[in-house]
């Protein structure tokens, strides 16, 4: 049933998922974290429509996404303020050590340390950059070696309108030579700009500013990223998560058909349009495992990516198929959407108690509890079965 419902949703990452419908059954404004996942499972179908304003489920089974970044950012700001003093938990409330919220607080700490550098006016904007894509203003994303700003380009025909672009400002890594710096950036641009798929970010240009720093210009996704969506929502609904997961798999399948593995899939690298289309971004760790004239994939080695999403074979001193580690990351992302937490910190036996428990429990008939307790069919889906 989940597949049938998903087939009626976003097709190939289209921005407009479905046309506007009269009197839809909109999910209400209740904070998803106010009740547990188990509590929501016990609700009747009619009560299921009161979970989140971001997601609308219609009677015929088709759904819509309405993602408003400003509202989400305010909610996260309020959450962070309540936590107080960079990570101190609210009185009487404790986050689990594997929660995405704990990771987010740590990231906010790092961003605060980098803030003086990030807010110094942005890139030294060359006339070419301004003429083609407009002036860079607000910061919308932070990375280990760069930030992302929004460029505003005024419409020449209508001054009241403007086109928005995302401009990624690259920074040279500590100890990185100029030659390696250029090679890294051009490699990322060549990979990302060659991708033409509705669920992969559209990369437009790679330019230098007046300081000689590289800037990559991409389409702007006004729906934010999947990471902040999960943080603000607590957990995503079954059909909502299925929709995002299906789009993610479409994008990954396309990349692999093109001979490219991402090697750093995580919610932070999945951008969203306001209508809920997923866009895979950040090919800094991207790897070509098969050239156009080749039939067989080249194996790879080495560790890269973010720890909770790294596949166990990457920790072994052997070559592996890079496509498999992307698929592994997709599974971890799905669990993050459904539970709001990581399954483990690192997928190494003996190094992480949760992963060690997973290896033991999956051999048992009952399986690994964090996975097995998730019901594939919600009450809403059961109601849809009667309609379809």
PyMOL commands that set and color helices and strands:
alter all, ss='L'
color gray80, all
select helices_A, chain A and resi 2-7+32-34+37-41+45-48+69-83+100-118+127-133+178-194+226-233+238-257+267-269+307-309+312-315+322-339+353-361+369-372+379-387
alter helices_A, ss='H'
color red, helices_A
select strands_A, chain A and resi 55-57+63-65+135-143+146-154+162-170+203-208+214-219+260-261+270-272+278-280+287-288
alter strands_A, ss='S'
color yellow, strands_A
deselect
rebuild
show_as cartoon
